[in-house]
């Protein structure tokens, strides 16, 4: 059976995350791939990357950062991408690649699941990724309906469930036969996933610079087989603990640093690394996390170990992660990260968490 992958999205994140993991697994002898990369936006940048992917050559991913305290700076080659296509310009080839694939990977941006008021899920009329996916699934169903596993990598909570619901709704809107809807529900696995890796720079025309840390978590369901075995891929029964650690430890710590930067009038170009090198700032952050945040996580979450990883990532000597960038949409991030953490603790424990310094940092009641 084919183990090929069709990937919607040309981003440097996917190049340095899923593509690199799949390529390393294949290099280790596993039956993985090949990968076909499909661009869906029509932007000049996407079209240029697809043209490079279409050449079928390897591309570099440079890994730069700290690995267990040791500086790492090495270049790895991704050799698994066979070709690149444009969904608009190459609809027949896209349909054929989709019918042959065993796995779908997508990373179509923050608004990737938005659909227009008037939908047309056909290969000629689609204007959003869910419409395109529905059209391709219909073609696969008509071609015999082999099972397929869909691994969305968009930063949307319960991304698999969300995408599945949209696709089923689109199928119903277009008055498709019930058999098609039943096939989507019963034969297509939409997996909830969580992805994490800081990818800091592109390498032109394709390739990227990324940190050593990477994580790709797949929430298990009956029938799921991961696209490969890799030390940075985990199949777990419940995604929620991983989502909470990322949101309420890593993301919350970033927002605390951004708040400190906004309140203190620090230099415009201050980076996360600079802040962690300043003992007064890193000590303040560490005390809030260790004394007020981490103790409220269940022991099974491994919050202390995760925070140690975060601190190492924050101190990456090669990464210029500006606090001014983290501070964008700051009010919404405070509500989701600090407010969300306090709400979660209240729901879990049935009591209000004190967290005086955390509340004071954001003036949260």
C-alpha positions as CSV (number, residue, x, y, z in Angstrom):
1,X,0.0,0.0,0.0
2,X,1.2,3.5,-0.8
3,X,2.8,5.5,2.0
4,X,2.9,8.7,0.0
5,X,2.0,12.1,1.5
6,X,0.3,15.1,0.0
7,X,1.1,18.3,1.8
8,X,-1.0,21.5,1.5
9,X,1.2,24.4,2.3
10,X,4.7,25.4,1.3
11,X,5.7,27.1,4.6
12,X,9.2,27.1,6.0
13,X,7.6,25.6,9.1
14,X,6.5,22.5,7.4
15,X,9.9,22.2,5.7
16,X,11.7,22.2,9.0
17,X,9.1,20.2,10.9
18,X,7.0,17.5,9.2
19,X,9.2,17.3,6.1
20,X,12.4,16.9,8.0
21,X,11.0,14.3,10.3
22,X,9.6,12.2,7.4
23,X,12.9,12.5,5.5
24,X,14.9,11.4,8.5
25,X,12.6,8.4,9.0
26,X,13.0,7.5,5.4
27,X,16.8,7.9,5.5
28,X,16.7,5.5,8.5
29,X,15.1,2.8,6.3
30,X,11.4,3.3,7.0
31,X,8.7,3.1,4.2
32,X,7.7,6.7,4.1
33,X,6.7,9.1,1.4
34,X,7.3,10.5,-1.1
35,X,5.9,13.9,-0.4
36,X,4.0,16.0,-2.9
37,X,3.8,19.7,-1.9
38,X,0.8,21.7,-3.1
39,X,0.4,25.4,-2.9
40,X,-3.1,26.9,-2.5
41,X,-2.6,30.6,-2.2
42,X,-1.2,31.6,-5.5
43,X,1.1,34.1,-3.9
44,X,4.4,34.8,-5.6
45,X,6.3,33.4,-2.7
46,X,4.3,30.1,-2.7
47,X,4.6,29.8,-6.4
48,X,8.4,30.3,-6.2
49,X,8.7,27.6,-3.6
50,X,6.5,25.2,-5.5
51,X,8.7,25.7,-8.6
52,X,11.7,24.8,-6.5
53,X,9.9,21.7,-5.0
54,X,9.0,20.6,-8.5
55,X,12.7,20.0,-9.3
56,X,12.6,17.1,-6.8
57,X,16.0,18.0,-5.2
58,X,17.0,17.9,-1.6
59,X,16.9,21.2,0.5
60,X,18.7,22.2,3.7
61,X,17.3,22.7,7.2
62,X,19.9,24.3,9.5
63,X,19.4,23.4,13.1
64,X,20.8,26.1,15.5
65,X,20.3,26.3,19.3
66,X,21.0,24.5,22.5
67,X,20.6,20.8,22.9
68,X,20.9,19.8,26.6
69,X,23.0,22.9,27.2
70,X,25.4,22.3,24.3
71,X,25.4,24.7,21.3
72,X,24.3,22.9,18.1
73,X,24.7,24.3,14.6
74,X,24.4,21.8,11.8
75,X,22.7,21.4,8.5
76,X,20.5,18.5,7.6
77,X,19.1,17.6,4.1
78,X,15.5,16.9,3.4
79,X,15.3,14.4,0.6
80,X,11.7,13.3,0.7
81,X,9.9,15.9,-1.4
82,X,9.4,14.5,-4.9
83,X,7.5,17.4,-6.6
84,X,5.5,20.6,-6.1
85,X,2.1,21.5,-7.6
86,X,-0.3,24.4,-7.7
87,X,-3.8,23.4,-6.8
88,X,-5.2,26.0,-9.3
89,X,-2.8,25.4,-12.2
90,X,-2.4,21.6,-11.8
91,X,-5.9,20.4,-10.7
92,X,-5.6,17.0,-12.5
93,X,-2.2,16.3,-11.0
94,X,-3.4,17.4,-7.6
95,X,-6.4,15.1,-7.8
96,X,-4.2,12.2,-8.9
97,X,-1.7,12.8,-6.1
98,X,-4.5,13.0,-3.5
99,X,-6.1,9.7,-4.7
100,X,-2.7,8.0,-4.4
101,X,-1.8,9.4,-1.0
102,X,-2.1,7.6,2.4
103,X,-1.6,10.8,4.4
104,X,-2.6,14.5,4.1
105,X,-0.6,17.2,5.9
106,X,-1.8,20.8,5.9
107,X,-0.6,24.1,7.3
108,X,-2.7,26.8,5.6
109,X,-2.4,29.7,8.1
110,X,-4.5,31.2,10.9
111,X,-7.4,31.7,8.6
112,X,-7.0,28.5,6.7
113,X,-10.4,27.0,7.8
114,X,-12.4,30.1,6.9
115,X,-14.9,29.5,4.1
116,X,-16.9,32.1,2.1
117,X,-20.6,32.7,2.4
118,X,-21.1,31.1,-1.0
119,X,-19.2,27.9,-1.3
120,X,-18.2,25.8,-4.3
121,X,-16.3,22.7,-3.3
122,X,-15.1,21.7,-6.7
123,X,-11.7,21.7,-8.3
124,X,-12.8,24.5,-10.6
125,X,-14.6,26.7,-8.1
126,X,-13.0,26.4,-4.6
127,X,-11.7,29.5,-2.8
128,X,-10.7,28.0,0.6
129,X,-8.8,25.0,1.8
130,X,-11.8,23.1,3.2
131,X,-13.6,23.5,-0.1
132,X,-10.6,22.1,-2.0
133,X,-10.2,19.3,0.5
134,X,-13.9,18.4,0.1
135,X,-13.5,18.3,-3.7
136,X,-10.5,16.1,-3.5
137,X,-12.2,13.8,-1.0
138,X,-15.1,13.5,-3.4
139,X,-12.7,12.5,-6.2
140,X,-11.1,9.9,-4.0
141,X,-14.5,8.5,-3.0
142,X,-15.5,8.3,-6.7
143,X,-12.2,6.5,-7.4
144,X,-12.9,3.7,-5.0
145,X,-12.7,5.4,-1.6
146,X,-9.5,4.0,0.0
147,X,-9.0,5.1,3.6
148,X,-7.0,8.3,4.2
149,X,-5.5,9.9,7.3
150,X,-5.6,13.7,7.5
151,X,-3.0,15.4,9.8
152,X,-3.8,19.2,10.0
153,X,-1.0,21.2,11.5
154,X,-2.8,24.6,11.8
155,X,-2.6,26.2,15.2
156,X,-6.3,25.6,16.0
157,X,-7.4,23.7,19.0
158,X,-8.9,20.4,18.1
159,X,-7.9,21.1,14.5
160,X,-8.8,17.6,13.2
161,X,-12.3,17.7,14.7
162,X,-12.8,21.3,13.4
163,X,-11.7,20.5,9.9
164,X,-13.8,17.3,9.8
165,X,-16.9,19.2,10.9
166,X,-16.4,21.8,8.2
167,X,-15.9,19.2,5.4
168,X,-19.0,17.3,6.5
169,X,-21.0,20.5,6.5
170,X,-19.7,21.4,3.0
171,X,-20.6,17.9,1.7
172,X,-24.2,18.3,3.1
173,X,-24.5,21.9,1.6
174,X,-23.8,20.6,-1.8
175,X,-26.4,17.9,-1.6
176,X,-23.8,15.2,-2.0
177,X,-25.0,11.6,-1.7
178,X,-25.3,10.2,1.8
179,X,-22.8,7.5,0.9
180,X,-20.1,10.2,0.4
181,X,-20.8,11.8,3.8
182,X,-20.8,8.3,5.4
183,X,-17.5,7.6,3.8
184,X,-15.9,10.8,5.1
185,X,-17.2,10.0,8.6
186,X,-16.2,6.3,8.6
187,X,-13.2,6.0,6.3
188,X,-11.3,9.3,6.7
189,X,-9.3,9.9,9.9
190,X,-9.1,13.5,10.9
191,X,-6.5,13.6,13.6
192,X,-6.2,16.3,16.2
193,X,-2.5,17.4,16.3
194,X,-0.2,19.8,18.1
195,X,3.0,21.1,16.5
196,X,5.8,23.0,18.0
197,X,9.1,24.2,16.6
198,X,10.5,27.7,16.3
199,X,11.5,28.2,12.6
200,X,13.4,31.5,12.5
201,X,14.5,32.1,9.0
202,X,13.9,30.9,5.4
203,X,16.7,29.6,3.2
204,X,15.9,30.6,-0.4
205,X,14.5,29.2,-2.6
206,X,13.5,26.4,-0.1
207,X,14.9,25.4,3.2
208,X,14.8,26.9,6.7
209,X,16.7,27.7,9.9
210,X,15.1,26.1,13.0
211,X,15.8,25.4,16.7
212,X,16.7,21.8,17.8
213,X,13.5,21.3,19.8
214,X,10.5,19.9,17.8
215,X,7.3,18.2,18.7
216,X,4.5,16.7,16.6
217,X,1.8,15.2,18.8
218,X,-1.0,13.1,17.3
219,X,-4.1,12.3,19.3
220,X,-4.8,8.5,18.9
221,X,-8.1,7.1,17.5
222,X,-9.0,3.7,16.2
223,X,-7.3,3.0,12.9
224,X,-4.5,5.6,13.2
225,X,-1.1,4.7,12.0
226,X,1.5,7.4,12.3
227,X,3.2,8.4,9.0
228,X,6.5,7.3,10.5
229,X,8.4,6.5,13.7
230,X,10.4,9.5,14.9
231,X,11.7,10.5,18.4
232,X,9.9,13.9,18.0
233,X,6.5,12.4,17.0
234,X,4.2,11.1,19.8
235,X,0.9,9.4,19.6
236,X,-1.1,10.0,22.7
237,X,-4.6,9.2,24.0
238,X,-5.3,12.9,24.9
239,X,-3.9,16.0,23.4
240,X,-5.2,18.3,26.2
241,X,-2.1,18.0,28.5
242,X,0.2,19.0,25.7
243,X,-2.0,21.9,24.6
244,X,-2.1,23.2,28.2
245,X,1.6,23.0,28.7
246,X,2.3,24.9,25.6
247,X,-0.3,27.5,26.2
248,X,0.0,27.9,30.0
249,X,3.8,27.4,30.3
250,X,5.7,28.3,27.1
251,X,3.2,30.9,25.8
252,X,2.3,32.3,29.2
253,X,6.0,32.8,30.0
254,X,6.5,34.6,26.6
255,X,3.6,36.9,27.5
256,X,5.0,37.6,31.0
257,X,8.3,38.7,29.4
258,X,6.4,40.9,26.9
259,X,4.5,42.5,29.8
260,X,7.7,43.2,31.6
261,X,9.2,44.7,28.5
262,X,6.1,46.9,27.9
263,X,6.0,48.1,31.5
264,X,9.7,48.8,32.0
265,X,10.5,50.8,28.8
266,X,13.2,48.4,27.8
267,X,15.0,48.8,24.4
268,X,12.8,48.2,21.3
269,X,15.0,45.4,20.1
270,X,15.2,43.4,23.3
271,X,15.0,39.7,22.6
272,X,13.8,36.7,24.7
273,X,17.5,35.7,24.9
274,X,18.5,39.1,26.2
275,X,15.8,39.0,28.8
276,X,16.8,35.5,30.0
277,X,20.4,36.7,30.3
278,X,19.3,39.5,32.6
279,X,19.3,37.9,36.0
280,X,16.7,40.2,37.5
281,X,14.2,39.5,34.6
282,X,14.9,35.7,34.4
283,X,14.8,35.4,38.1
284,X,11.4,37.2,38.3
285,X,10.0,35.0,35.5
286,X,11.4,31.8,37.0
287,X,10.0,32.5,40.4
288,X,6.5,33.1,39.0
289,X,6.6,29.9,37.0
290,X,8.1,27.7,39.6
291,X,6.2,29.0,42.6
292,X,2.8,29.9,41.2
293,X,2.2,28.2,37.8
294,X,4.0,24.8,37.7
295,X,2.7,23.5,41.1
296,X,-0.9,23.8,39.8
297,X,-0.2,21.3,37.1
298,X,-0.9,17.6,37.8
299,X,2.2,15.6,38.4
300,X,1.5,13.5,35.3
301,X,2.1,16.5,33.1
302,X,5.8,16.7,33.8
303,X,5.6,20.5,34.0
304,X,9.0,21.0,35.7
305,X,10.8,19.1,32.9
306,X,8.8,21.0,30.3
307,X,9.7,24.4,31.8
308,X,13.4,23.4,31.8
309,X,13.1,22.8,28.1
310,X,11.4,26.1,27.6
311,X,14.2,27.9,29.5
312,X,16.8,26.3,27.2
313,X,14.8,27.3,24.1
314,X,14.4,30.9,25.4
315,X,18.2,31.1,25.8
316,X,18.9,30.0,22.2
317,X,22.1,31.9,21.3
318,X,21.2,31.9,17.6
319,X,17.6,33.1,17.8
320,X,16.6,36.8,17.8
321,X,13.0,36.5,19.1
322,X,12.0,40.1,19.7
323,X,9.7,40.8,22.6
324,X,8.1,43.5,20.4
325,X,6.9,40.8,18.1
326,X,5.6,38.7,21.0
327,X,3.7,41.7,22.4
328,X,1.5,42.0,19.3
329,X,-2.2,41.4,20.1
330,X,-1.1,41.5,23.8
331,X,-4.5,42.0,25.4
332,X,-5.9,38.9,23.7
333,X,-2.9,36.9,24.6
334,X,-3.2,37.9,28.3
335,X,-6.9,36.8,28.3
336,X,-6.1,33.5,26.6
337,X,-2.9,32.6,28.4
338,X,-3.1,34.2,31.9
339,X,-6.9,34.3,32.2
340,X,-7.2,30.9,30.6
341,X,-4.8,29.4,33.0
342,X,-6.6,30.8,36.0
343,X,-10.0,29.6,34.6
344,X,-8.6,26.1,34.0
345,X,-7.2,25.8,37.6
346,X,-10.6,27.0,38.9
347,X,-12.4,24.3,36.8
348,X,-9.9,21.6,37.8
349,X,-9.7,22.3,41.5
350,X,-13.0,24.0,42.2
351,X,-11.2,26.8,43.9
352,X,-9.6,30.1,42.9
353,X,-5.8,30.0,42.5
354,X,-4.0,32.7,44.5
355,X,-1.1,33.4,42.1
356,X,-0.5,36.9,43.5
357,X,2.5,37.8,41.3
358,X,1.0,36.4,38.1
359,X,-2.2,38.4,38.7
360,X,-0.2,41.5,39.6
361,X,1.9,41.3,36.5
362,X,-1.2,41.6,34.3
363,X,-3.4,43.3,36.9
364,X,-5.8,40.3,36.7
365,X,-8.4,40.3,39.5
